[in-house]
Amino acid sequence: MKTLNTLLVDDELSAIEGLKLRLERVDGIHIIDMVTSVDEAIECVKNDLPDLIFLDIQMPGKSGFDLLKQFQPEQHPAIVFVTAFHQYAVRAFEVEAVDYLLKPVRQARLNEAIERVRARRPDPLYKQQLLTASDALDGSPGAGSSSSSSYRVESEKLIITDGRNSGQFVPFNEIVWVDAAGDYMCIHTHNETYVMRARLKHLVENILPPEFVRIHKSTAVNIRYIKHIEALRNSEYSIELTNEKTLKVSRTYSASLKSHLFSAVEK
């Protein structure tokens, strides 16, 4: 049985301690950390990607969905939501096949959730399912920002709107990397992540400037923000960005990335 490296994220100390005690009764679970905010969780997963995250939805400052935006779809950990919002979360997560636990967590239900995690096969569409669930919760407590934002382009900026705000202005030169999950696109700057409906191919080929290069079928980076590149097996690479985020470069795109990097150095 593979040991599941597990992260607990909940702003309620009593809830996180109770979950820890129940998880200690389950074989094959190794708790790597317990944090009480999304910002702490983001720091935790930068260099130590867990296999499983137990994640609260409603937390001060940022919702649990803000953490989900940080992962490349192909490297997305399994997520078990922990929530008190039965009337909203259960309906949305059942439709999207996302597991959840209602507070207070029962041992039998926890064991069932872990069995489902072990049976789950890696799927790049998993992130899209989670973002769709976020859409289903839009406007409910703990929902966070809408994932169905639209955008337009003006003067080397993306202007992202969600129907409730006047718009977020995101200059191209502040975008560090972008990743896609189906029809959804996560736009990452050093400090924020924005979600909008778009296709990566169209964005890279028609909207963003040439310094944005594909490194995976679902990911592109701004090469100006690459700090370090390391060779892995099978002609794959790992890159570290200036915000300390580590991303995987697939074999298909490694030659193209190296070519762009050499061209940038020559200039």
Disulfide bonds with the S-S distance in Angstrom:
none
